[in-house]
Structures are given as structure tokens and as C-alpha cells.
Amino acid sequence: MCGIIGAIGCAHAAEILLAGLKRLEYRGYDSAGIATADASGFAVRRAVGKLSNLASTLESEPLSGETGIGHTRWATHGGVKVENAHPIIADARVAVVHNGIIENHRQLRRELTAKGAVFTSDTDSEVLAHLFAEAIDAGGGLAEATASVLAQIEGAYAFAVMAQDFPHELAIARQASPLAIGLADGAMFVGSDALALGDVSERIIFLKDGDYGVLTQDAAALYDAEGRKANREIVAISASPGLVSKEGYHHFMEKEIHEQPDVALHSLGAFQDAEGRLHLPWDVDFAAMKGVAYLGAGTSYLAGLVGRYWMESLADLPVAVEIASEFRYRQPAMSQINLALGISQSGESLDTLMALKYAGEKGADTGALVNVASSTMAREAKHVLLTRAGVEVGVASTKSYMAQLVVLLILAVVAGHQRGVINDKLRREMEVMLASLPRLLGASMACIDAIKPIATYLARVNSCLYLGRGVLYPVALEGALKLKELSYIHAEGYAGGEMKHGPIALIEEGLPVVALLSDDNHFPKMLSNIVEAKARGAEIILIATESAITKAENEAETITKMKVSVPDCNPLLAPMVLSLPIQQLAYQTATQKGTDVDQPRNLAKSVTVE
């Protein structure tokens, strides 16, 4: 996975593709390649390492052709070697570039091998190439072949495909991973984002989840997930959109919410080794540790609270989660803290930086979980865990929070394995579970329509409570934080079990209570908390997994008409999957009120003073 570029109808396609790949370098990569098609067939050039290596290969072995696809790859399935670099070729007649994870690739590989397919790479992406070859042999056009392939795969993806049988066409599709089309006179382009297309097109079509289609040099035939013809808006962009284009969204925050499936993909890829197993980029002995401290502010602090549940339950390692601005001033006991991890999007939050320095001075190992590799925190900490969220413009953290959660769960899984709490079999199961996250996040985007009327209701209230239990308690805190910082509505988050210890006194007729529910071991008690709040006049807004909603409605009378469901998932993933609707609820409520979503009053993206 990483960056995709494609072109059709260009006299020197390879040159344009290489330039597009250079614009995608910011995503990170460890190999790259380009394939073109001309009258004599396919030709491909691939190289590991920097794009300069691919450029050198192209100088010595030029590519001709008016149609081509290119890719920068960050190794996930399969190690860093030329055979695993994209484009992936099947039977010398289908070429594929793919971002994402095909979750059922092992099963598909077995089935295809049994039919005689010969695999030459270790990637999950190669099943796409062979599935296309099989579908083309079955007859029909390239659009029909694409629909056939999509019906067989599970997971998150964005891809572009060339086929020798259709030399003047490109097949494209996306699900939970971004893909855009660039329109030009007599030519058509496809790329991972507007930045990849900025020098070749000023008119962009951003595909929606489930979209697929076929490009020629003059037209784009697009279809939605149901196979109906789709007409997508053409968005005008500047010739050099940079990293901060809204890409057709109304606000940067809206765009960044929608980028989270792709962010999860990139963050997962950054912490997988050549065999696809989770790993950390530094050598830390969790087995010898007595305790860990997570240091953060605002949303980063709340990410740490979620991470504590994971680390303690999966690794049996105590975690102190500290508000960074309070930490060093209370002179905390450090004798049982072996590792202090500063959590920050910018890596410049002064409170967190100073707290991390204090921990280091007291003898703790220091780590930085940051989104900016060149940040002060990344430079000064002994170890760095770099999230791959990309540039986040909206002041209210969304995609960087998601990336933090992904890495914190990976950290807990690796620590649990080192400490013997997680055996090899369970670790593998968790790696498979994590691979499903981008798909689940993409499917959760379907909640938008259900949230709109709820946001209209919330925009008229003055106060709101959020409730959660277990690992969803910090998510309730985050939901309340998002609502108040974006819409300026007073909101508080509480643990469900704390209701009777004070907050229940706040409940009066019509008070909105946002309840987070998952079908986990906290379900019975959380359901009781919800019923208690409703009995006292609260208007319940239920945000829950599908099975939890069904179970709640079976066990209790109708709790509410205001409910938002997300796909069922392992309870460990619920904090991420349920975070999407709480972000959407805050965003849509704020837009209903007309507040400045991207730059809320009195707030800054990075707090660099105490």
C-alpha cells in the first residue's frame, strides 16, 4: 500500500507517472514501479529503495506507451524486494497497482492456485491480478470483469488495472482507501489523491466508497456499489493543490474524518515486518518492565486512556496515564515506571515535551508517539513511534487520534506477546483482526445519514452527557470533548457506573445522553445505566454496534428512536469503530450551528506554551 498513479492517452506516460510518484513521496515507501502498455504488450520497471533507483532503471531501460500505472509501496504482505513491488503482473497480461488489504487473500490464493494460477510474489495484491485474468477469460468487458472481482474480495482497497485485452482502458475501484480521477484534454489520470494529479489536471473527480469504473482517454464510466451508473461531481483545483486541498469536502475536518480508513492502513503498514507480522521499530524489552506512563494533553491524553485498557488487559503491564501539564508539577513517583511515552500529533506540545523530559531525568526510558518525524519530541525522545496520518489541518484531532489508537493497540499486542500473555496463535489472530480495521472504518461511514437528524436535534440543546463503560469510557470523554470544542455546547463524559455517584442528578426531562454500547462483557451493566437515564427523562442517543442495538432492543423496551449503528467488530476495535460516529455527530452538529469547524474559537492546533 501507499501511492497510486495512472495515465491513459499520454505520449510519454512513463515520464508523467514518475513525476506523479515523486509527488506521492510524502506518504512514505520502500519500493516503486511503473508499467506501460503499447502495441507490443506490457513492460514493467521496478526497484526497491528511493525513487532515484527507479529513475535510474528507467534511464537505462526506457518505457514507451500511452497507457500506464505506477505505485510507491510500503511493504505489508511480503518483504521489501523487487518481486513484491507494484505493479504486480499476472500471466503477462494483467497489471495491478493496489493500496489496501485484501483480507481473504489466503483463501483466494488457494482457490486460484488450484485452478492453475502461478503466483510470483508474496503480496495479497497479486490475487487481484489473477482474479482479473480469470474474469476477462469469462467474457464481457472490463467493467464486468471489475464487478466480478469486487464481488469476490473482502477488505479495503483502491486499485488501477491494465489488461492486454483492453489496451486503451484502465479499470479502477475504491473501498475505504482514497482514489481520484484527473480529467484533461485527450487524456485521463488516476491517483491516490489530488496532490498526485496536481500537475496534470485541474479538474478532479473524487470517487466514493464502493465506486468502480473504466477510464478511456476521453471518458470515465463510473458505477456505484450497487452497479448503477454514478455521476460524481467534478471539482476544480489549483494547478498545485499542495497537501492542504479540501478535495471537494466542505471542511478540512470532514475530509480528515473520511481519510481515517486509509490512515489506519498506513499506520498498520508502518508496523509490520517483511512477513506481515506486527513489530516495533525499536528494541524495547517489555518483559522486564514494571510499569509504563502515557503522557498527553487533550485528545492525545484520551487516546492514552484507551491505550491503558489495551496494555493492561493484553500485556498485564500497569499503565499510568497522565495529563502532561500536571505530571511533573506533582512530583510523581517514578520507581515503577520503566518507559514514558509522550503522545502528541504535532510533537511540539510543550506540556507533553516537558513531562517527557522530566520522566527521562528520573531514569525512565522515553518514547514519542507523534505524527511529525521532524518534531522536537521525535528528536529528543530515545524512541519514536511515527503515526502515518498525514497533514492534519483541522484543529480538532480526528485522523491523528485514530492513528494513535492503532499504534497503541499494536504496542499492546507486541508487549503482550513479549510478556507471554499472548501466545503465537493469539497474536496471529490479532494481526488478522487488525487487518479488518480499515474495512470496518470504511463501512462505518454509512452512519452519516442516520446522524443528520440527530445533529439537527443536538444543535438546539444547551447541555449533553456522554456515557460509556470499560474501554468505551474514554471514547465517551472524547465524544464530549469533540462536541464542546466544535459546537460550544456544554458536554461531559462519564463512566456509566458513575451515574449514581452524582451525574444522575443532572438528568432532567429532555436532557440528551449519548450512550456508547458494544456487545462485550460490559453490556448488561451499561444497558442498565441507559435504562436508568431514560427513566428519569433523558433523551437517549444510542451509538452502538449492530448486534448491541439488536440485543438492547430485545432485552429492554424501546430505548430510543435516535440510534446509530456501526458494523460488529471485536470489542478491542470498538473504540476506533465507534469513534467515527462520535466525530461525525460533533462535526454535523457544529455545521448546523454555523461554527468555525476547522478553527474553533480560542483553540490552536499545537499548544507550545504552558
MARRO-848358 format. One record per residue: residue in one letter; y, x, z of N, C-alpha, C in turn. Coordinates in pm, whole numbers, plus 50000, padded with zeros to 5 digits. Atoms other than C-alpha are relative to their C-alpha. Layout:
# MARRO-848358
AYXZYXZYXZ...
# end
This chain:
# MARRO-848358
M498815008350000500005000050000501245008750000C498644995149981503615009549955500944994449896G499005004550096505725006349639499414997249864I500495004050132505094988549308501174999949902I499035001150110506964991948979499214997449872G500655002750128506064978248636501044997149894A499075002150110507694975948294499234995749876I500605004250126506944958747966501124998249897G498995000750104508904962347643500995011550003C499104988449988510374996947712499455011649917A500444989350090510235025247458499445011850076H500484988749920509765051447729499674995150140A500345006849875508055031948003499765010050114A500344990649894506805062348197501255005550069E498774994849940510335075848248500644989750092I499425010649919511565042448378499184997950127L500875001849884508555039048607500195011150103L499804988949908509045073548756501334998650074A498705002049935512715065948824499904988850105G500185010849904511675033448993499255004550124L500744994749885509185051649212500905008550089K499084991949921511925075449321500874991250089R499195009249919513985045649439499184993850113L500875005749897510975034549644499525010550101E500474989549910510515067849823500294996850147Y499645003049861512225053850134498884992850075R501105007249935509075033250202498965009750058G501014990549957507045064950259498764999149911Y501174999950087503935075250065499315013550014D500704987250003501305102150030499345003049866S500464997550137500315098449664500734990449907A499295008450096501675083149347499315001049865G500604999850133500665074348994500664990349905I499475008650106501615058248665498914998449895A500885002750114499525041848394500804992949893T499345006750112500765031648050498964995849897A500895004850106499235013247757500695001349866D499504999850138499695019847387498854996249908A501005004550098497725013647070498635006450023S501274992949981495065038947172499314996450131G500625004049873494405023447515500815004350120F499354996349874495185032647875500065015150017A499934986149954496345066048006500614999650140V499545000249861496905073748374500255014250048R499694987249936498515102348567500224997250148R499895002049855498155105148944500095013550070A499884987649923498985130949210500174996650147V499775001649856498875134649586501265007850037G498794993349955501915145549781501254993749943K498705004950041505515142249670500034995949853L499835004450138506725125649353500245011749905S499794988250085507685160149226498675004749941N501314996350052503945166549188499614991149882L500285009150112503565135548971500915003349883A499074996650107506675145248774499535012449924S500524987950065505175179548705498814996849911T501165004150080501955163448586500454993049872L499495007250117503935140848352500675009349901E499384990350090505835170548211498955007149915S501044992850072502635188348119499094990849920E500845009950068500775156548018500794987049987P499135011750013503345130947897499204987349970L500575013150028502585093847874500884992649901S499265008550093503595071647583499654985450029G500305014149983503625033847563501204992250050E498905008649963505955004447615499684991350122T500435007749884503964988447898499395009550102G500574991349899503155004848228500204994850140I499885003249858502705002048602499965012950080G499974988249914503385026948882499924996150145H500245003149859502765029749253500195012550085T500054989949894503545050449559499094994550108R501035004949908500625047849802500125006850135W500194994849864500415051650178498574996750037A501445002049987496715056450249499664990550114T500585008849899494965028150432498485000549982H501444999450029491495021850289499755011749905G500264988250081490315055550167501025010950025G499144988749965491735090050224501005003549891V498964995450091494545108650053499375009349897K500544992050109493015120349729500304992949869V499595005350129493655115249359499194987549965E500845011450037490715091349319500474987050065N499545012049930492305067549569501444996449968A498625003150039495815069449426500004988849897H499845010650099497035039749225500805005649881P500795011650039496915027748951498495002650005I501464999749997493225020149000499494994249869I500525004150131491255017148676498554995350014A501395004850005488084996648618499564999149856D500635000850132485885000848313500925004649887A499064994650098488725019248135500774989149926R499305010950069490274985348052500844991150090V499145007449907491934971248364500625010050095A499284991249908494594989248568500764991450101V499425008049892495864976548904500855008850091V499264994449887498634985849147500124988850103H500165010449898498364967649478500575004750133N499604998549860500114965149812499294989450082G500615010049914498354948050099498615004050044I501374998049953494884944450244499154988549949I500985010150040492034925850075498944999650110E500825000149879490224915250390498514998849971N501435001750032486944905450222499535009849893H500334990450106486784936650004498585005350011R501374994749985483484948650152498984990549938Q500905009950058481694916450064500134999549848L499785000350145483274915849718499445012549933R500524987650057482344952149659498484999349986R501475001250006478684944949742499594990849885E500345009650106478634914849507500245006049862L499684994050129480314933649224499055011449965T500954989050023478064964049264498654994649956A501285006150038475024941549245500014995049856K499885004550140476344929048911500175011549902G499914988450087476644964448779501335007249999A498714993149995480244973848861499855013750064V500044986449948480745010948923501365003250062F498764997249929483345019749187500245015150004T499654985850003485175052849168500995004050109S499074997149890487495050249471499464993950129D500365005649870487245041749840500924988450039T498955009649966490065016249823499504985649996D500245014350011489974979049887500584994749869S499315004750121492254975749583499095000049877E500824999150121489514985149336499244987249972V500695012650027487784951749385500854991149910L499125007950087490854935949220499775003649854A500184995550137490374956948907498684994649942H501305004850050486684947648877499954984949991L499945014650009487344911048952500764995549876F499275003250122489904910448670499135002449877A500864997250114487454926748432498964988949983E501005010750003484844900548522500624986849953A499345012650037487324871648490500404999949853I499624999250142488564883748150498784998049911D501235001750078484984885748024499564985449995A500395014149995484534849348126500794991449902G499215007150099487154839347868501284994450058G498725005149955490594823847884501065010849993G498904990650005493964840447912500165007750130L499764991749882495404864748164500424991550120A499635008849889496904836548372498774993850063E501235005849947493494820148404499195010550076A500704989349931491954853548498500615002650137T499314997849872494594858248769499664989050099A500345011249912493934823548912498575001550052S501404997949959490204831648919499895010750108V500034989249901490784864149107500584995450132L499355004449876493124848049359499094990650079A500905009249931490504821749437498895007250075Q501114992549940488074849249541500435009450112I499574989949904490224872049757500654993650122E499365004149876491434868750114500875011650049G499174989549944494304887550269501444999249953A498604998950041497834898950195500065009249878Y499974991950121498784912749857501274997849920A499105000950113501304919849590499395009549897F500634991150098499934933649265500554997549860A499725000950143500564940348898498805005749927V501244996450069497754943248645500255001049850M500064998550146497424956348289498554998549955A501345001650057494434946748072500035003349852Q500034996050140493434961647738499904988149907D500155011950083492534927147609501344992749981F498685006350007496174916547669501075010950008P499184987849994498174947747576501504997650016H498565002849992501564930447576500334990650116E499805008849885501254912647912499755007750130L500284995249865501354920448283499694988050088A500315010449902499664898748546500595004150134I499384997249870501444896048882499644989150098A500235010049895500914878349215500495005650132R499624995749866502124879149574499544989950104Q500305008049882500994866249912500285008850122A499634993149875502694878750230500465014449979S499464986850031503894910350055500984998249885P498955003550096507134910449852499755005249859L500064996050139507364912149476501144992949927A498855005550072510314907049244499895003449852I499974998150145510834903748868501425003449959G498704996650055513714920548688500074996349853L499835004650138514994904948365501035008649928A499064992550084516644924648084499814995449857D500105003850140517254920147714498835007149934G501144994450069513944925147537499045007750086A500894992849909512224938847847499864992250130M500255006549872510754927148177499455010550097F500404990349898510184945648503499464992850123V500475005349873508394940148831500075011250103G499884989949896508934958049161499814994250138S500195004449862508344956749533501244993450057D498755005849950511994948649596501105002449898A498884998750092515394947149433500425014549981L499624986050011516004983849505499245006949887A500814993850105513164993649273500514996449861L499595005250130514794973348994501495001749974G498555000050006518464980649058500605006849880D499434992750114518985004948770499584994349865V500495005250128517184984148507500314985249981S499735014350013518164948148581501014995550104E499065006249908520994928248736499654985450025R500475013749978519034895548725498585000750054I501254998549927516184892248972499424986450034I500745011749950513554865849045499135004950116F500824996449884512044868549394498864989950011L501165008849992508524854449399499824994850142K500325005849871507444831549681498515001750027D501404998649965504164833349870499134990549917G500925007850081501294821349654500315000149852D499624999650141503164826849327499155010249923Y500644990450092501394843249034500484996849859G499555002750136502034846248664499745011549905V500194990050106502134866148345501375003049939L498764995550060505034886548210499745005149859T499894993350130505774894747848501395006149995Q498694993750004508804914147732501144989949988D498965010150021510644881447665499954988550101A500135011949916509384856747928499145002950123A500824999749878507894851248272499434986150021A500685012749975505324823348303499475000350143L500324999549858505074816248675499354987150048Y500715011449942502834793348880500025001250151D500054999549854502784783449245498565000350047A501344998549943499804784649480499064988849956E500825011250045498594750949350499745000349849G500214998850144498634762748988501004992449916R498965007150074501714742548895501045009849949K498944991450050504414757848678501145000750100A498964997949899507094772648902501265005349932N498704995150048510764776848822500735006150119R499374993049888512254802849054501415004149960E498594996950022515944809849091500205014349953I499594986750043517444839248905501225004050080V498944995449910519614859049145500715011949936A499224988950054522424881549024500235010250110I499764989249905522624915249199500865010649933S499234988950055524824945749158499045010149939A500854990150068523554974348946499325009450098S500604991349898522884994649262499984992450131P500025008749885521834969749529499845007150132G500174992849874521014996349785498944993850086L501025004849908518914989450087500404987150069V499525011049919521004960450212500284987449918S499885012350076520734933649944499354988550075K500605011849937520114898650079498874994349915E501095003750089517774893749782499814984849990G500095014450020518604856849744499984991850126Y499985007349874518444847650111501444997550044H498665003449955521414831950287500545010550098H499594990249899521484857950565499005011550001F500934988749983520004892150632498884996350096M501045003649903518184877450931498904991749935E501005008050070516464851750710499095009049916K500784990650080515384879450474499065008350087E500784991249914514164901150759498864992650069I501105008049948512104872850908498884999349895H500995001350106510384868650572499345013349964E500594986950030509724906150544498915004050098Q500894995549893507534906850854498535001749960P501374996950043504134903250683499895013949937D500014986850064505004933850474500235011050103V499754990349893506344951950781498715002750077A501274998249930503034945850956499045008649917L500844991950089501214960150653500355014850009H499574986149999503294991750653499765006550136S500204994349868503084996551028498535002750026L501434997749987499314992651021499595012449919G500364988850086499045017150732500405013450057A499514987449945501055043350918499125005250113F500824996049886498495043951199498514998649968Q501394999750042495275045451000499685013649940D500394987150055493365076850914499384998349862A500545000150136491655085650587498864990049984E501115009550005488705062850674500434985950039G499515013249964490925033450768499914996950147R500105002249856490425038051143501365002450065L498734998549930493315034451384500085013650066H499794987249935494775066851509501475001450035L498624996949964497925081151665500385013449939P499584987550063499995108951507500195011450099W499914989249904499925129051830498814999650094D501194998349917497265141652064500354997350146V499745003849862497525123352395498684995950064D501255002949930494695121452649500214988150094F499845011849917494805085752775498954999450112A501075000649901491545090652962500415006350132A499584992949878493265113753212501214993650067M498755005649947496275091353273499774990650118K499995009349888497075072453590500924988049974G499085010950028499935051753456500975003549889V499064998650110502435046153174501244991750032A498775007949989506055034353169500524996949861Y499325004250122507585014352884501464997450036L498575000949972511375017352876500704993749881G499325006450111513574994452671501114990850047A498915009249972516514970652650499914988349904G499995011850085516814935252516498634997049944T501275003550065514114926352265498985011250012S500934988849985512604961252290499344999950137Y500585001549866512124955952664498944989149999L500955011050004510394922852591498745003749920A501184994850071508134939952336499135008150095G500744992349901507174963452618499224991150095L500715009349913506244933652837498734994849932V501215004050073503854921452567499005011549998G500874988250006502504956852532499295002750130R500664997949870501764958252904498734991750011Y501205008349996499344929152877498885006449921W501034993950084497524946752595499455012850062M500454987249946497404981252756499164998150125E500755001849875496214968553091498674992949978S501255007450023493594944552953499035007649911L500874993050094492254966852674499675014250043A500214985949963492565001152836499905002150150D500054998949855492614993953212500935011050050L499014989849966495725015653235501274993050049P498815006749947498595004253461501265003749921V498754998150076501954999853285501174994350079A498745004749943505394997553441500974997849884V499035003050105507834980153205501374999350065E498724998249931511384989553294501184996849908I498725001550067514814977453191500705013650006A499554986150007516215010553074501265002650082S498724997749931519685005953223499855000350152E500235000349856518185000853571499125011650047F501114991249964515435026753562500425012150083R499714987449930516985059853659500874998150123Y499085002149888519525044853898499274995650127R500745004049880516875030954131499065011050050Q500804988349960515195065054155498534996250017P501375004949992511715052354071499005011050035A501104990849972508535068654199499285003249871M500564995850129507065088753912498655007050012S501214991949982503965104854062498804994349925Q501145006150068501625080053893500304997049853I499615002450140503465079353557499795012849919N500294988250083502005103653304500734999849866L499345001450130503695090152991501094989650010A498905009550010507085073652948500304998049852L499775003350141507575055852615501304992149987G498755007050028511115046852508499844991649875I500165009350111511165016452281501394995949951S498665002750053514195012452052499944999149849Q499925000950146514885000751698500775011949945S499114989750055517745024851639499655014050048G500214986949940516585052851865501275006150055E498714995249952520215055651976500494992550124S499585007749882520375030552267500135009550119L499744989749901521965051852534499244997750130D500745002949876520375034052831498555004749989T501404996350018516895039552689499865015149986L500024985550016517665075452589500125007150135M499814993849869518895084152938498824997450092A501185003049920515945066653102498845009149961L501074991450049513565086852883500235014350045K499694986649952515355119152972499665001450148Y500294999849857515075110753341498505001350025A501454999449984511335104753308499465013849966G500434986650038510915138053131500345010250107E499594990849893512845156153404499124998850123K500885002349885510485140953660498555003549969G501334994750031507475155653483499134991549911A500815008550087506295127253261500055004949856D500004997950144505255132352901500894989249939T499075009850057507785114852675499644996749856G500245004750136507335094052363501094990449959A498995009250053509685074152140499354991049896L500445009950097508715042251960501264994849933V498715002550065511555039651709499804996749852N500045003650141512385027351360500795009849913V499174990450074514655056451262499535014150033A500614986949976512955090151221501015010650040S498984989849973516225109551242500804997050126S499225004349884517425092351562499945010350112T499944990849885518365110651880498724999150082M501205001749918515415096052068498795006449934A501124993950072512975106951799500065015250007R499854985549995514375142251809499735005650139E500074994549865514405145752186498704997050073A501285003049936511075129352280498945009949952K501074990850037507955150752278499134994149890H500845006850098506015124952076500794988649937V499315010750071507175099651816498994990549937L500735010650070505645066851706501044993049913L499005005350091507595056351397499534986749942T500285012850065507615019751301500535000649858R499624999850142508005011850933500584986549960A499375012950025510244981450944501045000649889G498914999050096512824994850701501334996750066V498665002549947516544989550742500114985650049E499795013349942517304960150973501504998250020V498565002249997520824946650922500404989950106G499685010249902520784915351137500025005750140V499894994749863521934922751492498814995450084A501155005049925519204900651637498715005649941S501204993250048515984920151611498904990049964T501135008250043513164903651414498865008949950K501094992250057511144926551191499735012950077S500264987949921511634957451408499224996550127Y500785005049885510344937251707498544998249959M501375001950047507284927651501499305013449983A500594986850018506674963951408499685006550135Q500254994749866506984974051774498724994050060L501195006549946504354948551872498745005249933V501164994850072501974960551601499605013750055V500314986449955502244996651718499544999950147L500425000749860501944987352087498564995050013L501405004449998498704968852015499085011149953I500794988550046497394998551818499875010350112L500004990549889498365020952111498984995950105A500935004949898496364998952350498555001249953V501364998950053493294998552123499525014550004V500374985849999493295036552084499795004850143A500144995949860493845041552459498744994150061G501195006349947491105016652543498735006849953H501164993050053488675035052318499845013550069Q500074987149931489555068652473499504998550144R500345002049858489095054452824498654993250019G501345005749990485715038952743499964985150027V499975014549979486855003052790499584992849872I500345005550131486444996152418498975009149935N501014991750067483225008052253500265000449850D499784998250144482895017851887499934986749925K500165012850069481714983251780501234991150021L498845008449972484584965151954501255005749935R498844994050067487114990051819500024996249853R500065003750142485914982951466500384985449981E499665014250008486164945551529501514997950014M498565001149981489734950251648500765005349879E499374995150123490594970551339499954989549891V500115010950097489304942051124500964988750036M499095010449953491254917351337501445003449964L498644995950032494464937051293500284999149850A499815000850145493914938050917500334985949955S499715013950037494184899950916501434996050035L498675003849953497654900351074501004997049888P499035003250107499754902650754499754986449936R500335013050058497904872950608500404988750094L499665010449902498364852750928501514998050009L498555001049996502064860850937500534993049875G499595006750123502424850350575499734985150006A500345014249989500644817450644500914992950099S499135006149900502904811450944501364996149944M498725003650061505904809750712500044985349959A500055014250037504734774550626500624991050107C499445008049891506234763250959501464996349977I498565001750017509764763450817500404985349989D499635014150018509814726950707499864992150129A500195007149874508464715051042501115003150099I498984995849905511194734051224501364993949971K498665004850037514164719851033500484988250083P499505011149917514374686051214500125003650148I499904995849861513754703051548501285007850022A498754992449990516634726951483501204990749999T498925009850002518854697251400500194993850138Y499955005649864517984682551740500555010350099L499584989849904518454715351931501485003549986A498604996350023521844721751773500964991050079R499135009349928523194692051974499885001150152V500214999349855521994702752321500805011650059N499264989549928523634724952583499105009950070S500894991449922520584739852751498574997849956C501395000750046516924746952684499145009350084L500964991449930513864760852865498875003849904Y501184995450071511044781352714498915003150102L501124997749909507604782352880498855006849928G501214993650051504604805052826499205005550115R500864993949897501684819053022499275011949940G500704988150047499884852153004500875007949904V499294991750095500864873052706501084992249925L498975008250064502934843752576501234998050089Y498815000749915505274845152876501135009049946P498914992050059507224874952729500504994249868V499575006150124507274856152398500974988550029A499055010449958508954827252580501355006250035L498754993049970511534851752712500735003949873E499404996150128512114864452359500554987949926G499515012150065512444829052225501324995450059A498765004049933515104820952483501135009649966L498984990150036516944853352410500524997649860K499575002350139516984846352036500894987749990L499225012350012518294810952083501415002050055K498664998849943521154820652310500865010249927E499154990150067522274851552120500444995549861L499645004650133522324833451785500814987050001S499375013350004523364797651867500954997750116Y499145001049881525174803452200499624988050088I500535010549912523024776552365499355006750120H500624994349881522064784252724498494997649995A501465001150005518334791252727499385009850098E500714991549904515934805352985498514999549970G501454999350014512334816652958499335001650134Y500724999349873509844811853239498505000649975A501455001049997506194817453313499644985850043G500355013749969504514783353319499684997850146G500395001349860503144789453667501175000550097E498814999449916506674794853800500784987050003M499255012650009507774759453716500244993850137K499905006749870507074745954064500735008550105H499324991149905508824775554226501505000349975G498565000950017512284764554122500464993849870P499475005050127512844758453749499784985049977I500265014150022511324723653765501164991350047A498825007449953514474713053949501024998049889L499055001150111516384718353624499644988949902I500445009650101514334693053432500564986250031E499465013449992516094660453369499744993149868E500275007850120515844633153111500675006549878G499494994950126516184647852763500125015049990L499904985450008516094684952853498925005449907P501034994350088514344703452568499255011450068V500874989349948511404725152677499125004749886V500834994150106509884748152416498775006250066A501244995549937506244753452514499145007549899L500844991750086504114781252363498564998950048L501385003049961500384774452358499035006149901S501094994550081497314792552234498694995850064D501305004249948493664783452271499325011950067D500534988649925492994810652528499674995650142N500415003649865491994812152895501134994150084H498875006149930495484800852999500244985549958F499745013250058495244768652800500034988750104P500005011649909494244744153081501234999750091K498864999749908496964755453321501324998049927M498775001750076499634757653053500174985449957L499935014150036498774722552936500474991750118S499545007149881499234710453293501505001850021N498564997549987502664726953305500804991649901I499315007950102503644709452984500044985350039V500085014149959502464675453110500944997350117E499085001549887504414680553435501454999249954A498635000250050507594688253244500304986949927K499795012550072507154657753020500134988450097A499965010949903506524635253322501364999050068R498685000049936509954645053454501134998149899G498995003650099511734635553135500315010449895A499724989650098511644667652933499584995749860E500395001550141511594666352554499235012549961I500864988450027508674688952468500055003749852I500124994150135508834711352160498825009550007L501244992449988505304724552119499855009349880I500264989950103504804756951924498675006450035A501374996649960501104764551914499125002649879T501014998450104498074774551715499394986449969E500525012950044496364746851520498964994250096S501055005149911493324744351748500564996450136A499405003349871495514744552060500694986549995I499355013150015497524714951928498944989049999T501075010150006494344695751845499394997850138K500615000949867492844703552185500944993150099A499035006149909496044693852367500104985049977E499905014250030496234660552188498744992450036N501265006449958492584653452268499914998550151E500144999849854492964661552638501134992950072A498865006649936496314645352706500554989549904E499345009650087498294615952578501015007449914T499044993650092500754622952300501095007150078I499034992149925502854651052438501364999649934T498744999250071505464652052169499814997349852K499985000950145506344644151812500565012849939M499414987450048508124677751788499015011350022K501014989649987505404702751719499975008649874V500074990250108505004733851506498685007450015S501304993349992501574747951426499995012649915V500254987750075500564782651315498495001649989P501454998650016497124794051198499325005050127D500794994849889494424800051456499815015149983C500154985450004494044836651545499415004650132N500434993849876492574859751803501174999650099P498905000749903494614855052126500825012850009L499254987549998495584891852105501125000049896L499005000650107497514884051785501014988850020A499135011649982499124852251917501465003650025P498584996849981502324869652038500735002949870M499374997350128503014881251682500094987349915V500045011750087501964849651502500944989150050L499115010249944503914826951740501465004650003S498624995150002506994849351721500754995149876L499345004650122507694837951363500684986350019P499315012849983508354801351452501135000450102I498884999849905510504810251754501225006749939Q498884994050072512614832651533500624989849903Q499515010150093512864805251272500764989050074L499335010449924513824779851539501405004450040A498694994849962516664801751664500905001349877Y499214998150122517804810051310500514986749945Q499605012750059517804774351184500954992250092T499085006549907519494761051500501405006049985A498714993350014522244787051461500694996249869T499385003750127522784778651094500494985550004Q499545013949983523014741751187501344999750073K498754999649923525774750951432501115007749929G499004992750076527514773551183500455013050064T499634987349938527494805251394499765011649904D500184988050081527584840351251498645006050032V501384996449970523844846351234499785015150002D500274985650012523894882751125500805008350099Q499164992649905526674893451362500504990650110P499595009149893526704871251673501145006050082R498824995549928529834873151884499615009250116N500104990749886530154901652134498795009449994L501214992050007526934918452017500125011049895A500064988950095526264951551841498545003449973K501384996650036523154964151662499435010850091S500464989049915522934995651871501015002150111V499114998449885524374998852223499975014750042T499974985649978525435035152255500905004150116V499264997049877527455032652578499294993150114E500625006449884526315024452930500924989250055
# end
